[in-house]
Amino acid sequence: MVALVSVLHRYVWELWKMTEINALSCVGQDDVVSLRIVCTLARDKHDLEQLDSYGNTALLKACYLGRLECARTLLEFGGNIFAINYFGQNALTLATYAGHLPLVQELLRRRSYKDFNLSSLIPALCVATVQKHADLELFFAQLDPGGVKETHTVHGLGVQELRGMAVKAKRLSPDSPPTFIRHRFR
């Protein structure tokens, strides 16, 4: 049995080197089994922190795509929970964008809500507001009841202003040019 595992390990390692399988590609395919193999074979933590064209690590990509098991695996193997992409978004911001409450809760077991918000250009509550994820808005408001009125983006937009913008965007006709809140790809 040990010999079989050794042969399999060597085969997977050679396959991995030939096909450029990495943590980012495993997350993109939602392939947790291969991701575990990649994480196990990674020579050091740096192998898990490769960036895509947006500056996302595999953990950030898993959060953006709402892939809870991929995110858990990466965190288990030392994925950087402090990573920020080129747009100033962190894991909590991206999981909020995906509207994935269980993933948000998993991240908050490992890093504080306040710390996440201090490291992002757009606080998670603001993302939940723009994306109309009412369950996440309520969850974040319960985490920091006093902070709801004080929460602003780096642009100075508060939760009320963002809600107003979302209402205005909803009134736009389908023929209107795309905006940052409502674009044609949704």
Secondary structure, 3 states (H helix, E strand, C coil): CHHHHHHHHHHHHHHHHHHCCCHHHHHHCCCHHHHHHHHHHCCCHHHHHCCCCCCCCHHHHHHHHCCHHHHHHHHHCCCCCCCCCCCCCCHHHHHHHHCCHHHHHHHHCCCCHHHHHHCCCCCHHHHHHHHCCHHHHHHHHHHCHHHCCCCECCCCCEHHHHHHHHHHHHHCCCCCCCCCCCCCCC
